[in-house]
Amino acid sequence: MGRHFGDLARIRHIITYSLSPFEQKAFANYFSKGIPNVWRRFSSQVFKVAPPFIVTYVTYTWGNHVHQQGKRKVAADYENDM
């Protein structure tokens, strides 16, 4: 048979490269480029995302408040009941 598991198919004109995981740096440029990039992306999108969330929160709390008021009994309606 002569073929090993990695050599089952013969593919022409495709070049593959691999790098050992021991030669990669897992946190390369994490503090120098990563955190400033996160801040830049956050600050550029916060004014597009935050207003709809704020409007939704205010509407939701207002609706819950009105619903709770509607469920309360009016004490003046029951003053003369015996």
C-alpha positions in Angstrom: 0.0 0.0 0.0 2.8 2.5 0.8 0.5 5.5 1.6 0.2 6.9 5.1 -2.9 8.6 6.4 -1.6 12.1 5.6 -0.8 11.1 2.0 -4.1 9.6 0.9 -4.8 12.2 -1.8 -2.4 13.8 -4.3 -3.3 17.4 -4.8 -1.4 19.5 -7.4 -0.9 23.2 -7.5 -1.9 23.8 -3.9 0.8 24.9 -1.4 0.1 24.6 2.3 2.2 26.0 5.1 2.1 25.2 8.7 3.7 26.7 11.8 4.4 24.9 14.9 2.3 26.1 17.9 5.5 26.3 19.9 6.8 29.0 17.6 3.7 31.2 17.8 3.3 34.0 20.3 -0.2 33.7 21.8 -0.4 37.3 23.1 1.8 39.1 20.6 1.2 42.8 20.7 -1.7 42.3 23.1 -1.1 45.4 25.3 0.5 47.6 22.7 -2.0 47.1 19.8 -4.9 45.0 21.1 -6.3 47.2 23.9 -6.1 50.5 22.0 -7.8 48.7 19.0 -10.6 47.6 21.3 -11.0 51.1 22.7 -11.0 52.6 19.2 -13.7 50.2 18.0 -15.8 50.7 21.1 -15.7 54.5 21.0 -16.6 54.5 17.3 -19.7 52.3 17.7 -21.0 53.3 21.2 -23.1 56.3 19.8 -24.7 54.0 17.2 -25.6 51.2 19.7 -26.3 53.0 23.0 -29.2 55.3 22.1 -31.6 52.5 20.9 -30.8 50.5 24.1 -31.4 53.6 26.3 -34.7 54.4 24.5 -35.8 50.7 24.9 -34.9 50.7 28.6 -36.8 53.9 29.3 -39.9 52.7 27.4 -39.8 49.4 29.2 -39.6 50.9 32.6 -42.3 53.5 31.8 -44.6 50.7 30.6 -44.0 48.6 33.7 -44.8 51.7 35.9 -48.0 52.4 34.0 -49.0 48.8 34.2 -48.5 48.7 38.0 -50.5 51.9 38.4 -53.4 50.4 36.4 -53.5 47.3 38.6 -53.9 49.3 41.8 -57.3 49.7 43.4 -58.6 53.2 44.0 -59.4 53.5 47.7 -62.1 56.2 47.1 -64.3 53.6 45.2 -64.6 51.4 48.3 -65.1 54.0 51.1 -68.8 53.3 51.6 -68.8 49.6 51.2 -70.0 47.6 54.2 
